Amino acid sequence: MSPSSASAPGVDTDAGRRARRPWTPRRIALAWGAAAFLATAALSSGPGISREEASVLAEAGAGPAGAGPTRLRPPLPAALSRVTEAVAVRVGLPHLVGYRLAPALCTGLLAALLALLAAAVAGAPAAVIAPALVLFAPRLLHPLLQAGPAAPGAALAVATVFAYRRAVLARARAARLAAAAAAGVLFGLALAVQLEALALLAAFVLHAGFLALRRSVRPADPEPGPVPGEVPTVRPHPRSAWTALAAMLVLGPLLAVALWPGLWADPVGRLRDALLAIPGDAPAASLGAPLAVTVLALPASLVVAFAGGLAHALARLLARTTDARERQDRLLLVVAAVAPLAAAQAGLVPRGPGPGPWLASFPFLAALAAQAAVAAGRALWPAHARPIRLALAAVAIAPGLTGAIHAWPDLGASWGELAGGAPGAASRGLPRHHGEVSPLLLREIAARARTGARVRWAATPPAALAVLAADGRVRPDLALAASLDECDIAVVPVSGGPRQDEFQIWAALRTRSPVAGVFLDEVPLAWVYARPGAWR
Amino acid sequence: MAPRLAAARAVAGRAWARRPAGGRFAAGVFAAAVVLAGGMGLGFQAALPSLLPSRLDWRATTALLERDVRRGDALVVSPAWAERVRMIAPRGLRVLASSRPASDAAPFGAAATELEGVRRVWLVSLSGAPGFSWAPELELLARSAAPEPPLRVGELQITRFELSHPDLPLATLGDAFAGARVELGGAPCAADGPRFRCAASRSEVEVESAVVDVQGVPRPCLLVKVAGEAAPIRITFPAVRVGRSLRGNAGLAAAPEGDAVGSLPLTIAVRVAGEEAAAVQVEGAGWPTYRVDTGRWAGERHPVSLELVAPADRAVCLQAVTLP
């Protein structure tokens, strides 16, 4: 028997069974979810701890007493990290990995949900592409690896959009109400992760309003085809979007308050305080700043893919031949992608050094880009659409992947080629990171600091130091210097902002020459200064 | 020329007429843009290491500087972020560092007063690095005699500039701070280690000699901090060599989370040997300069006082030198 006949019809072999088993969206989502979780968990000990992450770790119980949060914010990210850390430490994993298992789980969930969403709006091929467009960009992967609201916030944003979409498209009343309730619950969870999720509500209001307007102006849109897996019985209810919105408005805040003990005493007052505290003390973003940061921080190929996806969706929205469901889907993805960016422009998200604060935009941009890649493959060469779309996806993600490998573990310091990489970004005065002490520097200090040296960790939060010390990444004999005057070694992150701490260290140690540093493409990210004799 | 243009138009017209249908055309443009951007990204990443100096380049630069550096030399690096140079610069060589990118107005990321006391400048340039600017080179060319041709050390370019009119102060008032007297409203302030502290009914004042971040540049200066209400402060330096003029700068120190918000005005009165030389108004953001004529006392040693009403809840960085 020749090998080719082994999988002939009617012959039951392993190869034959494999050939018949298609890559359904669910299997693709499962594969993406598992791969994303395992990869982010494996990589989680790499990047340094930023100031923002340190405040989450402090809230989760890391660090000395009193190192807790400085502003009122939703408790779920810290609670999740606390749980995963407790479990991880029992099985012998490092503390930092434990805290970061929560975002790793959420990243897995995000990848799976994004694959499902992309499949729902553009078929299984888009499910293969979409998660890669988010996970293989260093500046998008970086917040997903860190403990905090980024990963759960993005995952819950996708889940809420998915549930809302089901509620809008459901034909049976029970299914519609169940999906609306799910959307409400997921929206409540999203609010308990980050208050910026409120932007989603604005997106849904826009979507529902547009649908209502469209129905009143053009009632004769082409009839949508049946939803895969559903028996077409009746048309979707015209007010289904408003049902889902009502569920979100009622269930969302209720659940968020229920999960947030800090609000119980005075829910309205404290919620207002928390909302007002979101932007922090940083100066307001100038017009177009979030968009400019996105364009400069991401690889150009991803920027083009995202812009192409957005343009494709807008073109399809305006086309007369687009059926009602496709129009609904595309509009939903567009408003969900734009809402976090608009919130960032309005100053309603915490300000950070990269696109992390509006990370929730990118899954939707990725879904739109995947949809555009699938459509491009089909339009360019229908007979060979699959290799074309895969090639397009590979070209789009390759610079991000190689950039992440090059910048590792300092992913937060990398910038796209439109900014000129890290050197070009430093020349423009763009921030280098958010106060992280690179793990590479910790290794250097462990190897070369004098025994018993007193170290001054300028601008490094106590919770970050506590976690690093608990994991043995800070040598146990090194003491914490109480003041600048008594330190032997000083570690200074160079984030691109004012360097008053560093200049004081110059005066205290009577030197301006660092003994060690961490660089990304020659751009310094952190320095170590030492008194004579304190550095071997 | 006209027939060629017509032929080109005809070719373009035919190509346009034969363009694929709308969807296919758009798909082609999208695919081409993604491929182009992806290729550009990979190409940039592959090329970047070859544009930046290697460790060997830096080591060779150290050897060169150690051999040729003299007293009164300073080192400028371009772009300003390439601060690895501070790790390799020989001891005693002044490195003019800045955390800000250079601009035409401030080529070293700093004001021209950075070159006080400097006779020769070594410019270490990463001319292939993204974001490189010729501004420091042009500024130094304008201030110097004809430089020697640049020396190429791998990806580093080293040029030595002899300043044609070096700015050599007679005395820097901050250097005499240890022996200074500080008064608040006429009452002397007590020395508390390296600083002076005093309190009046509604103000608390602290004056120290420090290196302070003003607009991203490390400024060695007298740092005056006032808590409570604005207060009149006098700082007197004994036996200063006085020249024809006194030049100084003042600016607001950066807050830990960002640049100082707002700008001065600040009135500074300069007294020499107990007589008022002049009172000047220092205005503007950044690091504005003031200058006072002290020609009457030129060539003599006298006590020099700076009097100012420091704004409340701000940290003012104050610098002054006497010039021949």
Interface residues (C-beta under 8 A of the other chain):
Chain A: D281 A282 P283 P299 A300 S301 V303 V304 A305 G308 H312 A315 A372 A373 A375 A376 G377 R378 A379 L380 I388 L392 V395 A396 A398 P399 G400 T402 G403 H406 G416 E417 G420 G421 P423 G424 A425 A426 S427 R428 G429 V494 G496 G497 P498 R499 Q500 D501 F503 Q504 W506 A507 R512 S513 P514 V515 A516 G517 F519 D521 E522 V523 P524
Chain B: G23 R24 A26 A27 G28 F30 A31 A33 V34 V35 L36 A37 G38 G39 M40 G41 L42 F44 Q45 L48 P49 L52 P53 P79 W81 A82 E83 R84 R86 M87 A89 R91 V95 A97 S99 R100 P101 L126 A129 P130 G131 F132 S133 A210 V211 V212 D213 G216 P218 A253 A254 A255 P256 E257 G258 D259
